[in-house]
Amino acid sequence: MSQRGNFLAGANYLIEGFRLITHPRLRLFILIPVLINLAFFVVFTTVFVQRFDSLLTYMMDWLPGFLEFLAWIVGIILALFILLIYGYSFSAFTNLIAAPFYGVLAEKTENLVRGETIESESLAQLIPRTLFRELTKFWYFLWRSLLILILTFIPPFGPVIGALWGMWCMSIQYGDYAADNHKLSFSELRSRLSSRLFTSMGFGGAVMLGMMIPIVNIIVMPAAVAGGTLFWIKELK
């Protein structure tokens, strides 16, 4: 295995995360996050379906008549782009609300996997700390994402850069809960993820793909928290 990890090993952490959240000791801790995800799913899916129809109509009207035969290609590219934005937006907003509960889920997952209890916090301590951490991540993602969004319209490498950036964002987002529980700084987390870059991108890529699939994305997030915690225990800690 490369010193920077293995792409497939990273994707496997998400699969292991799905397995972990079915454990009786963790089921209770995914209930509230799943309910939050479900509420956001209804809102986001409705908005994005409506916007897709409007945007597709606009693109078709803008396309010159002699290029109408490319309409299906434009439709596919637009659909993939909308799904990418949908997955990232869904993750960003739901994580902001569910962050304290994901912190608890990461803690309980680590307790289960390691067979020992890590230092716990009350919700009064956990909520402000995790919300501040989410805002830190959100700011880190935001201005870079605006630049990446511009680059995605520059063929042929723009969409690839956008996809790689999305994978990196997901690896940070879901590798962070266990790291934050151990008071690891955000900059140090990014450094450790970079040191296992291929594993990080494999994990983030699997999560990003799950986020782009409606209904599946409701349960992907707690699975990603559990998988990210396992990644932390085995390779980042």
N, C-alpha and C positions, 0 to 999 in steps of 0.2 A: 504493500500500500504506500502511496506517495505520502511524504511528510505533511502535505497539505490536505490529506484525507482522500476520500473516495465518494464520487457523486452518488452511486447507488446506495452506499452505506447511509448517506445523508437522507435520501428518499425513504429508506427503510425505517428511519426514526419516526416518521409520520405513521407508517403502518403499525409500528410498535405502540405509538400513541393511541391509535384506535383500539388496540387490544387492551391497553392499560385502563382506559376510561370505562370499560365494561366490568372492571373489578368491583366487587361489592363495597369495598372501602372508599371508592372514588365516585360511585354513581350519584350520591347525594350532592357532591360538590360541583357537578356539571349541570344541575337542574336550573339554577338561576341564570347562569350564562346562556344556556340553550333558550330559555324563555326570552331573554333580552335579544338574542340573535333572531329569534322567530319574529319578534315585533319589528325589528329593523329590516328583516328580509321582506316582509310584506310591503313596507314603505319604499325601500330601495328598488325592489323588482318592479313595482308599479311605475315608479318614476322613470327608470331606465328603459322599460319597454315602450313607454310613451315617447321618450326622447329619441329612441332608435328609429321609430317610424317617421318622426319629423325630420331627423337628420338624413335618413335614407332618401326621403322625398326631395330634400334640398340638394343632395349630391347628384341625384338623377337629373334634376332640372339644370344643374350647373354643367353637367357632362355634355360636350358638343355632340350633335346628332350623329356625326360619322364615327363616334367612339361608343355608341350605344351597345355595341356587341361586348364591351368590357364591363357592362353593368353588373354582371354576376360576380366578377372579380372584385369590383369596388364594394359590392355588398358583403362579400366574405371578409375582406380586409377591415371594413367598417365594423362588422360584427365582432371580429376578434379584438379590435381596439376597444369597443364598448365593453366587452366582457372583461378586458384587462382593467379598465377604469372602474368598472362595477366591482370587481373583486377587491381592488385596493381600497376603494371608498367604503365598501361594506366593512372591511377589516378595520380601517382607521376609526370609524365612528363607533362601532360596537365595542372595540377595545377600550376606547375612552370611558365608556360607561361601565363595562364589565371588568376593568383592570383589577380592582380589589379582589373580586371573586376568582380571577385567574391567578392572582398571587397566592391565594389560599389553596387553589387546585395544584399549583406547582409545589407548594410546601407539602401537601398530603401525598403527592406523587413521589416526591423525594423520600418521604418517610417510608412509603410502601416499598420502593425499590431498594433502598439502602438498609431497611430493617432497623432503623433507629430514628429517633425523634430529633429534628433540628429545632433551633430556638424559634418560638412562635411569637406573633404579635397580636394585639387586640385590633379589632376593626378600626377603632379610633386612631390608632397609630398607622395602620396599614393604608387606610383610604387616602389621607393627604399625601403620603409618600408615593404611593403608586400613581396617583393622579398627576403629581409633579413629574414623575418619570415618564408617563405617557405623553405629557406636553413636551418634554424634552425630545422624545423620539419624534413626535409629530412635527416639531420645528426642524429637526434634522432631515426628515423626509420631505417636508413641504417645498422649500425653495429649490432643492435639488430636483424634485419631481417636476417642477415647472420647467426647468431647463431640459430635462429628459423628454418632457412632453413635446417640446419644440423639435428635438432631435428625431422623435419617432416619425415625423413627416418627411424626413430626408432619406430617400432610398439610396442604396439597398440596406445600409447598416442601421438606420434609425430604429426600425422595429426590433432588431436584435438587441440593441443597446437598451431599449425600453424593457424588454423581457428580462435581461440580465439584472437591470436595476430593480425590477419587481421581485426577483428571486432573492437579491441581497436584502431588500427591505423586509421580506417575510422571515428570513433567517434571523435578522436582528429583533424583529417584533416578538417572535415566539421563543427565541433563545434567551430573551431578556428576563423573563419572570423569575426563573430560578436564580439567575445572576443577581437580580435586584433583591431577592430574599436574603442573599448573602452580602448585601451592601457593596457589590462590585460596581465600580464607576462605569458610566456609559461608554466612555472612551476606552477603558480597559476591555470591556466586553467586545467592542468592535475589533480591537487588536487581537483578541483570542479567536474570534470568528475568522478573521483574515488569516491567522496561522493555520486554520483548518478550512481553507477556502473552498476546496472541492466538496467537502462534506457539507459545509454551510450552504453552498449553492444548490446541492442536491436536495437538502432538506427544504430550503426556501422555495425551490422550483416545484416540489411536490405539494407544498402548502398553497402556492399561488395557483396551481392547476385546480386544486380543490375549491379555492375561493371563487373561481370563475364558473363553477357549476351550481346553478340555483338548487336549493333544497339541501344538496350535499354540503354547501358552505355553512349551514346552520350547525352541523356537528363537527366540521373540520377544525374549527377554532379551538374548542377544548381538547381535541385530539392533538392539535399542534402544540398546545401548552404542555401536555403530558410528554409528547415526543421531544419537544425542546428541552424539557427537564431531564429526560434521559440522555440527550446529547450533552447537556451540561455535566451530568454525573460521569459519563464515560470519557469525554474528550476535552471539555472546557474547564472543568473544576481543577 
